[in-house]
């Protein structure tokens, strides 16, 4: 009888641990113990930058592919977007814009360390995303979105963030 109870207890405990996907699959990440892939190594050392609030401010808020920035966002009502975002966020959310150069036509991936709506504007039009991914486990990259861009310049608009600061990085995807 005692042996049956022990087996039943282990079975129930095993179900409780594996039966809840909201937390059972979460990996425990030890700070400083994760090595980023070479193409994402810029994520580890973000520079601090203030996001543009108006299209005229974009010249002061430029990012480079492969280099992360910890972007200081502004209250959404204080922004004048280049193009109205699909999800602008409410009056208590944060938002911001940065410009960037597109060296050659191809796929570019925008990575965020938190939640926000991502819009990329090029040639006065919103560019449709082509893929959505999660960042590598334990990397601190929560969201990755791909866009096919033409050579030239583009604007990254972030909106609907619940935080006033957000780490951002852009990379070219081979």
Helices and strands as residue ranges (DSSP letters): H 2-18, H 21-24, G 38-44, E 47-50, G 55-60, E 62-63, E 69-72, E 74-75, G 76-78, E 94-102, E 106-112, E 117-122, E 125-127, E 129-133, E 143-149, E 152-161, E 165-173
